[in-house]
């Protein structure tokens, strides 16, 4: 008994995050909720004046809100790859929704495209937390399988999966009211939605899957990755009662309703955690995978505020996203302007779960746990954050400064984001030496990819890519040169 008591004291000494009040394990449960194409200013807690999000707002009011969080990319697949692997898009396996070469060929509508998929030797967040004893589950959207039916969440570290896959297109058809859906390896029917009936909304189906997973695993630590579709287009939702009195176009009402409907669903999940006595030992994170899309009512509802750009671009409106962290009595109530991005999630949650020894060697994020314990971290603003759509767009942020180019072969634009969050005043001509310094550091951060080669990077017979210096990238996107390892931690 004395030994057990000592062990518990040691576990609790890890910090406020590590010891729950109801469960016996030292490791807190982790729930990561990801919205799809939610704009930076779509939430009331981020300044929206029209859309009702009381449950998400409550998470912000009682937890830590980041005002300068960046997604992994401006579109879905590379952003989620950065989230799952801890690597930025100059170093990930998936760098855009479609790849230039390699991958697997398939169809998007009538158009033939190629998609790349996450690889068996990519270490995912689920691998890391699973190795530490967590039961891991993905609900709804994966978007890392490309057209490869073998690249499922169940083959990339997750114990359970309920949702849809790109490689099985009809598993989410019609969008938001699916008739087919994966239950782990098995495709099942949602009978209520047969014959294009719109009865069971995917947000509600996903929330029930999440609640059922929590109920089954209430006695052991779990990691729930709840990746909603909302508010991705097409804006299909029959329930719009929150906004029926507004004079908006129906498209606008449905967009807002998708967000408020998701907020209500999140409230259901939080209430269930409370009912089961798990809330105080559960870390909850809410974010969006990228900025709002061009189909959204950007001006009418102020989805991106004053930010420039939108989904698909590396301007602020495409990659700056909400990021809220909440755990009652454990996470301080604070609003932080530290520069963080999706590659930071893996090392941070590994620290929370006491799973750091399972982290992959190659990663780009840093552990943000000190910030979540109320401490300061100057290193968040002294490092460089990096993004690319290979050969098309580039961006980097360091301290107050950001460079960005959203057109092929266009020169980098330079902005002081602290003074010019709207990216209105290009200072590249005024500070050419700063642009040059960015160029040099960005070149060091990029690892050649066999699926997105740049001019001068020639694929050999094995599918590897050699860059002009002779370094070789293997199919995982890693460069076979140990001397570069330090550059990849930037």
Secondary structure, DSSP 8 states (H G I E B T S, - for coil): -HHHHHHHHHHHTT-GGG--SSSS-SS-EEEEEEESS--TT-SGGGT-SS---HHHHHHHHTSEEEEEEE-S-SSHHHHHHHHHHS--TTTSS--SSS-SSSSEEEEETTEEEEE----TTS--HHHHHHHTT-EEEEEEE----TT-TT--GGGTT-SEEEEEBTTBGGGG-STTS-SEEEETTEEEE-GGGGGG---S-HHHHHHHHHHHHHHHTTTS-EEEEEE--TT-SS---S--TTTTTS-S-HHHHHHHHHHHHHHHHHHHHHHHHHHTT-GGGEEEEEEESS---TTS-TTTTTTTTT----TTSSSHHHHEEEEEEE-TTTS--EEE---EETHHHHHHHHHHTT-GGGS-SS------HHHHTT---THHHHS-EEEEETTTEEEEEETTEEEEE-STT---EEEETTT-TT-----TTT-HHHHHHHHHHHHHH----SSS--TT-EE-TTS-EE-TTS-EE-TTS-BS-GGGGGGGG-
